[in-house]
Amino acid sequence: MTRPTFKSRSKADRKPIAFDGGNLVSFSPLFEDESGPLLIKANVPNIDLGKWLKDKYDLVNQYLYDYGAILYRDFNLHGDDEFLKYMQSVPYEMLNYLERSSPRKTIANKVYTSTIYPADQVIPLHNENTASITFALKVWFFCNKSANSGGETPIADSRRILQRIDPGILTKFRKLGWLLVRNYGNHLGYDWEEAFDGMDKESVERYFRSNQIDWKWLSDGGLQTRQQRSATIIHPVTGKESWFNHVAFWHPANLAPEIRDFMLKEVGEDGLPYNTYFGDGSKIPDEVANHLRDVYLLEKRKFSWQEGDLLLVDNVLTSHGRESYEGERAIRVAMAEPHTRPLFVPDLF
C-alpha cells in the first residue's frame, strides 16, 4: 500500500474533528487535554469495523499521525474470531514476532497474546522492537477480556517524551545512539532457539548478518548479541522525530535492587540477559536511566479497557506498557506495516 504524505500537527494547530458519518460513528479525543488516543466510537450496534474502514484509511491515518493512537470502541469485535477476521481485512503486511524478549502465545497466524508476565508487576512504557532493523509501524491491542481491576495498557507520546529529555542527555544520545547487549541461554533469559522461533544456527547467523547484529557463540552453548541503533527516529510519513529505544527499559537501574544484585552476583554485568549502553559502548549512568524513566511517567496516559475495545498505536509516535491487575485479563496483539530503519553510524568525534 502506498503511503500518503501527511504533515503531523501539534495540539495548537489541529483542526476540529469533522466527519460526515451521520449518527453511526463519533470521533472525539479520549482525554480532555487532547493527548492520544482519539476515540472512534460506534453509536449503533454491530457496525463491522473492517467494512466501515474500507474507504477511510487515509482519513484515519491522518488522525493516527496527529494523536499517535486510536481507540475503536463498541464495534462488532466481540471475541477473538471477530478480531482475527478484522485483522485479515487490514491493507498492511503483518509481521511475525522475532527477536523475542517476552513470553507470548500464538493465537493465530501473526496474532499473539500480550506479554505473559506476573499480574502484580508493571511493564514499563516502551515502543515495540526498537532494537530491530525492521519493525512494525502499527500495533493493535484487542481487549478480549478486561481485568477485574487494573490491567490498563498505558500509552505515552514519544514526541513529547523527546521534548522533555534533558538537552545534554538528548544530544549525547543523538550523537552516539544506544547499544543493546543480550545474552541467551544462561538460565536467566531466553534461549536463542526460542527467541528466534526455532531457527537453526545457520539461519540465525544469516538473520544477524542481514539485520546488522554482531554475535558470538559462548563456550557454554549460549549466545551474546550486540545491536547498535539510533536512539531517536524520524517518522517515515510525518518527518517528525521521536524518542525510540529501550534504553531505560533494559537498563539495570530499572530492576528491583534485590533482583539486580542477584543477577550481577550470578552472571556479572557482561552476562545480564539485557543491558544497555551508549552506542560507543560506554556505560549509561543510573541517574540518566532514572531521568528517562521519570520522563516516560510524566507523559503516561491510561484508560480502562472495555471488552471489545481495539487500540491502534503508531509504534514510532506512541509507547505502551501494562499496569498490574487482579482477575483474568486477555489482550491480543498484532503488528503490521514493516519499516526498515536507515543504518546508524555513531559520531565518535
Contacts in CASP RR format, 6 or more apart in sequence:
PFRMAT RR
TARGET T0000
AUTHOR 0000-0000-0000
METHOD contacts of the structure
MODEL  1
MTRPTFKSRSKADRKPIAFDGGNLVSFSPLFEDESGPLLIKANVPNIDLG
KWLKDKYDLVNQYLYDYGAILYRDFNLHGDDEFLKYMQSVPYEMLNYLER
SSPRKTIANKVYTSTIYPADQVIPLHNENTASITFALKVWFFCNKSANSG
GETPIADSRRILQRIDPGILTKFRKLGWLLVRNYGNHLGYDWEEAFDGMD
KESVERYFRSNQIDWKWLSDGGLQTRQQRSATIIHPVTGKESWFNHVAFW
HPANLAPEIRDFMLKEVGEDGLPYNTYFGDGSKIPDEVANHLRDVYLLEK
RKFSWQEGDLLLVDNVLTSHGRESYEGERAIRVAMAEPHTRPLFVPDLF
1 91 0 8 1.000
1 92 0 8 1.000
3 236 0 8 1.000
3 237 0 8 1.000
4 58 0 8 1.000
4 61 0 8 1.000
4 237 0 8 1.000
5 237 0 8 1.000
6 61 0 8 1.000
6 62 0 8 1.000
6 65 0 8 1.000
6 237 0 8 1.000
6 238 0 8 1.000
7 238 0 8 1.000
8 65 0 8 1.000
8 66 0 8 1.000
8 159 0 8 1.000
8 235 0 8 1.000
8 238 0 8 1.000
8 239 0 8 1.000
8 240 0 8 1.000
9 15 0 8 1.000
9 66 0 8 1.000
11 33 0 8 1.000
11 34 0 8 1.000
11 35 0 8 1.000
14 34 0 8 1.000
14 66 0 8 1.000
17 27 0 8 1.000
17 28 0 8 1.000
17 38 0 8 1.000
17 63 0 8 1.000
19 25 0 8 1.000
19 27 0 8 1.000
19 59 0 8 1.000
23 43 0 8 1.000
23 44 0 8 1.000
24 42 0 8 1.000
24 43 0 8 1.000
24 44 0 8 1.000
24 47 0 8 1.000
24 52 0 8 1.000
25 40 0 8 1.000
25 41 0 8 1.000
25 42 0 8 1.000
25 43 0 8 1.000
25 47 0 8 1.000
25 52 0 8 1.000
26 39 0 8 1.000
26 40 0 8 1.000
26 41 0 8 1.000
26 43 0 8 1.000
27 38 0 8 1.000
27 39 0 8 1.000
27 40 0 8 1.000
27 41 0 8 1.000
27 63 0 8 1.000
28 38 0 8 1.000
28 39 0 8 1.000
28 41 0 8 1.000
29 35 0 8 1.000
29 36 0 8 1.000
29 38 0 8 1.000
29 39 0 8 1.000
29 67 0 8 1.000
30 36 0 8 1.000
30 37 0 8 1.000
30 38 0 8 1.000
30 39 0 8 1.000
30 71 0 8 1.000
30 303 0 8 1.000
31 301 0 8 1.000
31 303 0 8 1.000
35 67 0 8 1.000
35 157 0 8 1.000
35 160 0 8 1.000
35 301 0 8 1.000
36 67 0 8 1.000
36 68 0 8 1.000
36 69 0 8 1.000
36 155 0 8 1.000
36 157 0 8 1.000
36 301 0 8 1.000
36 318 0 8 1.000
37 67 0 8 1.000
37 68 0 8 1.000
37 69 0 8 1.000
37 70 0 8 1.000
37 71 0 8 1.000
37 155 0 8 1.000
37 303 0 8 1.000
37 311 0 8 1.000
37 313 0 8 1.000
38 63 0 8 1.000
38 64 0 8 1.000
38 66 0 8 1.000
38 67 0 8 1.000
38 69 0 8 1.000
38 70 0 8 1.000
38 71 0 8 1.000
39 70 0 8 1.000
39 71 0 8 1.000
39 73 0 8 1.000
40 60 0 8 1.000
40 70 0 8 1.000
40 71 0 8 1.000
40 72 0 8 1.000
40 73 0 8 1.000
41 72 0 8 1.000
41 73 0 8 1.000
41 74 0 8 1.000
42 49 0 8 1.000
42 72 0 8 1.000
42 73 0 8 1.000
42 74 0 8 1.000
42 75 0 8 1.000
42 76 0 8 1.000
43 74 0 8 1.000
45 74 0 8 1.000
45 76 0 8 1.000
46 76 0 8 1.000
47 75 0 8 1.000
47 76 0 8 1.000
48 75 0 8 1.000
48 76 0 8 1.000
49 72 0 8 1.000
49 75 0 8 1.000
49 76 0 8 1.000
49 77 0 8 1.000
49 86 0 8 1.000
49 310 0 8 1.000
50 86 0 8 1.000
50 89 0 8 1.000
50 90 0 8 1.000
51 89 0 8 1.000
52 75 0 8 1.000
53 60 0 8 1.000
53 89 0 8 1.000
54 89 0 8 1.000
57 91 0 8 1.000
60 70 0 8 1.000
61 237 0 8 1.000
63 70 0 8 1.000
64 70 0 8 1.000
64 312 0 8 1.000
64 314 0 8 1.000
64 317 0 8 1.000
65 235 0 8 1.000
65 237 0 8 1.000
65 238 0 8 1.000
65 314 0 8 1.000
65 317 0 8 1.000
68 157 0 8 1.000
68 313 0 8 1.000
68 314 0 8 1.000
68 317 0 8 1.000
68 318 0 8 1.000
69 155 0 8 1.000
69 311 0 8 1.000
69 312 0 8 1.000
69 313 0 8 1.000
69 314 0 8 1.000
69 317 0 8 1.000
69 318 0 8 1.000
70 311 0 8 1.000
70 312 0 8 1.000
71 303 0 8 1.000
71 309 0 8 1.000
71 310 0 8 1.000
71 311 0 8 1.000
71 312 0 8 1.000
72 309 0 8 1.000
72 310 0 8 1.000
72 311 0 8 1.000
72 312 0 8 1.000
73 306 0 8 1.000
73 308 0 8 1.000
73 309 0 8 1.000
73 310 0 8 1.000
75 308 0 8 1.000
75 310 0 8 1.000
76 82 0 8 1.000
77 83 0 8 1.000
77 86 0 8 1.000
77 142 0 8 1.000
77 308 0 8 1.000
77 309 0 8 1.000
77 310 0 8 1.000
78 307 0 8 1.000
78 308 0 8 1.000
79 142 0 8 1.000
79 144 0 8 1.000
79 308 0 8 1.000
80 107 0 8 1.000
80 108 0 8 1.000
80 142 0 8 1.000
80 144 0 8 1.000
80 332 0 8 1.000
83 111 0 8 1.000
83 142 0 8 1.000
83 144 0 8 1.000
83 310 0 8 1.000
83 332 0 8 1.000
84 107 0 8 1.000
84 108 0 8 1.000
84 111 0 8 1.000
86 310 0 8 1.000
87 94 0 8 1.000
87 111 0 8 1.000
87 140 0 8 1.000
87 334 0 8 1.000
90 336 0 8 1.000
92 138 0 8 1.000
92 336 0 8 1.000
92 337 0 8 1.000
93 336 0 8 1.000
93 337 0 8 1.000
93 338 0 8 1.000
94 109 0 8 1.000
94 110 0 8 1.000
94 334 0 8 1.000
94 335 0 8 1.000
94 336 0 8 1.000
95 110 0 8 1.000
95 135 0 8 1.000
95 136 0 8 1.000
95 335 0 8 1.000
95 336 0 8 1.000
95 338 0 8 1.000
96 110 0 8 1.000
96 197 0 8 1.000
97 104 0 8 1.000
97 110 0 8 1.000
97 112 0 8 1.000
97 197 0 8 1.000
97 335 0 8 1.000
98 132 0 8 1.000
98 195 0 8 1.000
98 196 0 8 1.000
98 197 0 8 1.000
98 207 0 8 1.000
99 129 0 8 1.000
99 131 0 8 1.000
99 132 0 8 1.000
99 195 0 8 1.000
99 196 0 8 1.000
100 190 0 8 1.000
100 194 0 8 1.000
100 195 0 8 1.000
100 196 0 8 1.000
100 197 0 8 1.000
101 182 0 8 1.000
101 190 0 8 1.000
101 195 0 8 1.000
101 274 0 8 1.000
102 115 0 8 1.000
102 116 0 8 1.000
102 117 0 8 1.000
103 115 0 8 1.000
103 116 0 8 1.000
103 117 0 8 1.000
104 112 0 8 1.000
104 113 0 8 1.000
104 114 0 8 1.000
104 115 0 8 1.000
104 116 0 8 1.000
104 333 0 8 1.000
105 112 0 8 1.000
105 113 0 8 1.000
105 116 0 8 1.000
106 112 0 8 1.000
107 113 0 8 1.000
107 332 0 8 1.000
110 334 0 8 1.000
110 335 0 8 1.000
111 332 0 8 1.000
111 333 0 8 1.000
111 334 0 8 1.000
112 332 0 8 1.000
112 333 0 8 1.000
112 334 0 8 1.000
113 330 0 8 1.000
113 331 0 8 1.000
113 332 0 8 1.000
113 333 0 8 1.000
114 141 0 8 1.000
114 153 0 8 1.000
114 322 0 8 1.000
114 331 0 8 1.000
114 332 0 8 1.000
114 333 0 8 1.000
115 123 0 8 1.000
115 322 0 8 1.000
117 123 0 8 1.000
117 322 0 8 1.000
119 147 0 8 1.000
119 324 0 8 1.000
119 325 0 8 1.000
119 326 0 8 1.000
119 327 0 8 1.000
119 329 0 8 1.000
120 324 0 8 1.000
121 324 0 8 1.000
122 321 0 8 1.000
122 322 0 8 1.000
122 323 0 8 1.000
122 324 0 8 1.000
123 321 0 8 1.000
123 322 0 8 1.000
124 248 0 8 1.000
124 249 0 8 1.000
124 254 0 8 1.000
124 293 0 8 1.000
124 296 0 8 1.000
124 321 0 8 1.000
125 154 0 8 1.000
125 155 0 8 1.000
125 156 0 8 1.000
125 249 0 8 1.000
125 296 0 8 1.000
125 297 0 8 1.000
125 300 0 8 1.000
125 319 0 8 1.000
125 320 0 8 1.000
125 321 0 8 1.000
126 246 0 8 1.000
126 249 0 8 1.000
126 319 0 8 1.000
126 320 0 8 1.000
126 321 0 8 1.000
127 158 0 8 1.000
127 244 0 8 1.000
127 245 0 8 1.000
127 246 0 8 1.000
127 315 0 8 1.000
127 316 0 8 1.000
127 318 0 8 1.000
127 319 0 8 1.000
127 320 0 8 1.000
128 135 0 8 1.000
128 136 0 8 1.000
128 139 0 8 1.000
128 315 0 8 1.000
128 320 0 8 1.000
128 335 0 8 1.000
129 135 0 8 1.000
129 136 0 8 1.000
129 315 0 8 1.000
129 335 0 8 1.000
130 229 0 8 1.000
130 244 0 8 1.000
130 245 0 8 1.000
130 246 0 8 1.000
131 180 0 8 1.000
131 227 0 8 1.000
131 229 0 8 1.000
131 245 0 8 1.000
131 246 0 8 1.000
132 211 0 8 1.000
133 211 0 8 1.000
133 212 0 8 1.000
133 340 0 8 1.000
133 341 0 8 1.000
134 211 0 8 1.000
134 338 0 8 1.000
134 339 0 8 1.000
134 340 0 8 1.000
134 341 0 8 1.000
135 315 0 8 1.000
135 338 0 8 1.000
135 339 0 8 1.000
135 341 0 8 1.000
136 315 0 8 1.000
136 335 0 8 1.000
136 336 0 8 1.000
136 337 0 8 1.000
136 338 0 8 1.000
136 339 0 8 1.000
137 236 0 8 1.000
137 314 0 8 1.000
137 315 0 8 1.000
137 316 0 8 1.000
137 336 0 8 1.000
137 337 0 8 1.000
137 338 0 8 1.000
137 339 0 8 1.000
138 312 0 8 1.000
138 313 0 8 1.000
138 314 0 8 1.000
138 315 0 8 1.000
138 335 0 8 1.000
138 336 0 8 1.000
138 337 0 8 1.000
139 312 0 8 1.000
139 313 0 8 1.000
139 315 0 8 1.000
139 320 0 8 1.000
139 333 0 8 1.000
139 334 0 8 1.000
139 335 0 8 1.000
140 310 0 8 1.000
140 311 0 8 1.000
140 312 0 8 1.000
140 313 0 8 1.000
140 332 0 8 1.000
140 333 0 8 1.000
140 334 0 8 1.000
140 335 0 8 1.000
140 336 0 8 1.000
141 153 0 8 1.000
141 310 0 8 1.000
141 311 0 8 1.000
141 313 0 8 1.000
141 320 0 8 1.000
141 331 0 8 1.000
141 332 0 8 1.000
141 333 0 8 1.000
142 308 0 8 1.000
142 309 0 8 1.000
142 310 0 8 1.000
142 311 0 8 1.000
142 331 0 8 1.000
142 332 0 8 1.000
142 333 0 8 1.000
142 334 0 8 1.000
143 305 0 8 1.000
143 306 0 8 1.000
143 307 0 8 1.000
143 308 0 8 1.000
143 309 0 8 1.000
143 310 0 8 1.000
143 311 0 8 1.000
143 330 0 8 1.000
143 331 0 8 1.000
144 307 0 8 1.000
144 308 0 8 1.000
144 330 0 8 1.000
144 331 0 8 1.000
144 332 0 8 1.000
145 307 0 8 1.000
145 328 0 8 1.000
145 329 0 8 1.000
145 330 0 8 1.000
146 304 0 8 1.000
146 305 0 8 1.000
146 306 0 8 1.000
146 307 0 8 1.000
146 329 0 8 1.000
147 305 0 8 1.000
147 325 0 8 1.000
147 326 0 8 1.000
147 327 0 8 1.000
147 328 0 8 1.000
147 329 0 8 1.000
148 325 0 8 1.000
148 326 0 8 1.000
148 327 0 8 1.000
148 328 0 8 1.000
149 325 0 8 1.000
149 326 0 8 1.000
149 327 0 8 1.000
150 304 0 8 1.000
150 323 0 8 1.000
150 324 0 8 1.000
150 325 0 8 1.000
150 326 0 8 1.000
151 305 0 8 1.000
151 322 0 8 1.000
151 323 0 8 1.000
151 324 0 8 1.000
151 325 0 8 1.000
151 329 0 8 1.000
152 302 0 8 1.000
152 303 0 8 1.000
152 304 0 8 1.000
152 305 0 8 1.000
152 322 0 8 1.000
152 323 0 8 1.000
153 302 0 8 1.000
153 305 0 8 1.000
153 311 0 8 1.000
153 320 0 8 1.000
153 321 0 8 1.000
153 322 0 8 1.000
153 323 0 8 1.000
153 331 0 8 1.000
154 300 0 8 1.000
154 301 0 8 1.000
154 302 0 8 1.000
154 320 0 8 1.000
154 321 0 8 1.000
154 322 0 8 1.000
154 323 0 8 1.000
155 300 0 8 1.000
155 301 0 8 1.000
155 302 0 8 1.000
155 311 0 8 1.000
155 313 0 8 1.000
155 318 0 8 1.000
155 319 0 8 1.000
155 320 0 8 1.000
155 321 0 8 1.000
156 296 0 8 1.000
156 299 0 8 1.000
156 300 0 8 1.000
156 301 0 8 1.000
156 318 0 8 1.000
156 319 0 8 1.000
157 299 0 8 1.000
157 317 0 8 1.000
157 318 0 8 1.000
158 242 0 8 1.000
158 243 0 8 1.000
158 244 0 8 1.000
158 316 0 8 1.000
158 317 0 8 1.000
158 318 0 8 1.000
158 319 0 8 1.000
159 240 0 8 1.000
159 241 0 8 1.000
159 242 0 8 1.000
159 243 0 8 1.000
159 317 0 8 1.000
160 299 0 8 1.000
161 242 0 8 1.000
161 243 0 8 1.000
161 295 0 8 1.000
161 296 0 8 1.000
161 299 0 8 1.000
161 319 0 8 1.000
162 170 0 8 1.000
162 232 0 8 1.000
162 241 0 8 1.000
162 242 0 8 1.000
162 243 0 8 1.000
164 295 0 8 1.000
164 298 0 8 1.000
164 299 0 8 1.000
165 173 0 8 1.000
165 243 0 8 1.000
165 291 0 8 1.000
165 292 0 8 1.000
165 295 0 8 1.000
166 291 0 8 1.000
169 288 0 8 1.000
169 291 0 8 1.000
169 292 0 8 1.000
172 278 0 8 1.000
173 231 0 8 1.000
173 232 0 8 1.000
173 245 0 8 1.000
173 247 0 8 1.000
173 278 0 8 1.000
174 231 0 8 1.000
174 232 0 8 1.000
175 346 0 8 1.000
175 347 0 8 1.000
176 231 0 8 1.000
176 278 0 8 1.000
176 279 0 8 1.000
176 280 0 8 1.000
176 282 0 8 1.000
176 346 0 8 1.000
176 347 0 8 1.000
176 348 0 8 1.000
177 228 0 8 1.000
177 229 0 8 1.000
177 230 0 8 1.000
177 231 0 8 1.000
177 245 0 8 1.000
177 278 0 8 1.000
177 279 0 8 1.000
177 344 0 8 1.000
177 346 0 8 1.000
178 228 0 8 1.000
178 229 0 8 1.000
178 230 0 8 1.000
178 231 0 8 1.000
178 245 0 8 1.000
178 247 0 8 1.000
178 276 0 8 1.000
178 277 0 8 1.000
178 278 0 8 1.000
178 279 0 8 1.000
178 284 0 8 1.000
179 226 0 8 1.000
179 227 0 8 1.000
179 228 0 8 1.000
179 229 0 8 1.000
179 276 0 8 1.000
179 277 0 8 1.000
179 278 0 8 1.000
179 279 0 8 1.000
179 280 0 8 1.000
179 281 0 8 1.000
180 225 0 8 1.000
180 226 0 8 1.000
180 227 0 8 1.000
180 229 0 8 1.000
180 246 0 8 1.000
180 250 0 8 1.000
180 274 0 8 1.000
180 275 0 8 1.000
180 276 0 8 1.000
181 224 0 8 1.000
181 225 0 8 1.000
181 226 0 8 1.000
181 270 0 8 1.000
181 272 0 8 1.000
181 274 0 8 1.000
181 275 0 8 1.000
181 276 0 8 1.000
181 277 0 8 1.000
182 224 0 8 1.000
182 225 0 8 1.000
182 227 0 8 1.000
182 273 0 8 1.000
182 274 0 8 1.000
183 189 0 8 1.000
183 218 0 8 1.000
183 222 0 8 1.000
183 223 0 8 1.000
183 224 0 8 1.000
183 267 0 8 1.000
183 270 0 8 1.000
183 271 0 8 1.000
183 272 0 8 1.000
183 273 0 8 1.000
184 190 0 8 1.000
184 191 0 8 1.000
184 192 0 8 1.000
184 195 0 8 1.000
184 222 0 8 1.000
184 223 0 8 1.000
184 224 0 8 1.000
184 225 0 8 1.000
184 273 0 8 1.000
185 191 0 8 1.000
185 192 0 8 1.000
185 221 0 8 1.000
185 222 0 8 1.000
185 223 0 8 1.000
186 220 0 8 1.000
186 222 0 8 1.000
186 267 0 8 1.000
186 271 0 8 1.000
186 273 0 8 1.000
188 263 0 8 1.000
188 266 0 8 1.000
188 267 0 8 1.000
188 272 0 8 1.000
188 273 0 8 1.000
189 273 0 8 1.000
190 273 0 8 1.000
192 204 0 8 1.000
192 222 0 8 1.000
192 223 0 8 1.000
193 199 0 8 1.000
196 203 0 8 1.000
196 204 0 8 1.000
196 207 0 8 1.000
199 207 0 8 1.000
201 217 0 8 1.000
204 223 0 8 1.000
205 215 0 8 1.000
207 213 0 8 1.000
208 214 0 8 1.000
208 215 0 8 1.000
208 225 0 8 1.000
212 227 0 8 1.000
212 228 0 8 1.000
212 343 0 8 1.000
213 225 0 8 1.000
213 226 0 8 1.000
213 227 0 8 1.000
214 225 0 8 1.000
214 226 0 8 1.000
214 227 0 8 1.000
215 223 0 8 1.000
215 224 0 8 1.000
215 225 0 8 1.000
215 226 0 8 1.000
216 223 0 8 1.000
216 224 0 8 1.000
217 223 0 8 1.000
218 224 0 8 1.000
224 271 0 8 1.000
228 279 0 8 1.000
228 344 0 8 1.000
228 346 0 8 1.000
229 245 0 8 1.000
229 341 0 8 1.000
229 344 0 8 1.000
230 244 0 8 1.000
230 245 0 8 1.000
230 341 0 8 1.000
230 344 0 8 1.000
231 243 0 8 1.000
231 244 0 8 1.000
231 245 0 8 1.000
231 247 0 8 1.000
232 241 0 8 1.000
232 242 0 8 1.000
232 243 0 8 1.000
232 244 0 8 1.000
232 245 0 8 1.000
233 241 0 8 1.000
233 242 0 8 1.000
233 244 0 8 1.000
233 316 0 8 1.000
233 341 0 8 1.000
234 240 0 8 1.000
234 241 0 8 1.000
234 242 0 8 1.000
235 241 0 8 1.000
235 242 0 8 1.000
235 314 0 8 1.000
235 316 0 8 1.000
235 317 0 8 1.000
236 316 0 8 1.000
236 339 0 8 1.000
238 317 0 8 1.000
240 317 0 8 1.000
242 316 0 8 1.000
242 317 0 8 1.000
244 316 0 8 1.000
245 276 0 8 1.000
246 274 0 8 1.000
246 276 0 8 1.000
247 276 0 8 1.000
247 284 0 8 1.000
247 289 0 8 1.000
247 292 0 8 1.000
248 254 0 8 1.000
248 276 0 8 1.000
248 289 0 8 1.000
248 290 0 8 1.000
248 292 0 8 1.000
248 293 0 8 1.000
248 296 0 8 1.000
250 274 0 8 1.000
250 275 0 8 1.000
250 276 0 8 1.000
251 275 0 8 1.000
251 276 0 8 1.000
251 284 0 8 1.000
251 286 0 8 1.000
251 289 0 8 1.000
252 260 0 8 1.000
252 263 0 8 1.000
252 264 0 8 1.000
252 269 0 8 1.000
252 272 0 8 1.000
252 275 0 8 1.000
252 286 0 8 1.000
253 260 0 8 1.000
253 286 0 8 1.000
253 289 0 8 1.000
253 290 0 8 1.000
253 293 0 8 1.000
254 289 0 8 1.000
254 293 0 8 1.000
255 263 0 8 1.000
263 272 0 8 1.000
263 273 0 8 1.000
264 272 0 8 1.000
269 275 0 8 1.000
276 284 0 8 1.000
276 289 0 8 1.000
277 283 0 8 1.000
277 284 0 8 1.000
278 284 0 8 1.000
279 346 0 8 1.000
280 346 0 8 1.000
280 348 0 8 1.000
296 319 0 8 1.000
302 323 0 8 1.000
305 331 0 8 1.000
313 320 0 8 1.000
315 335 0 8 1.000
316 339 0 8 1.000
END
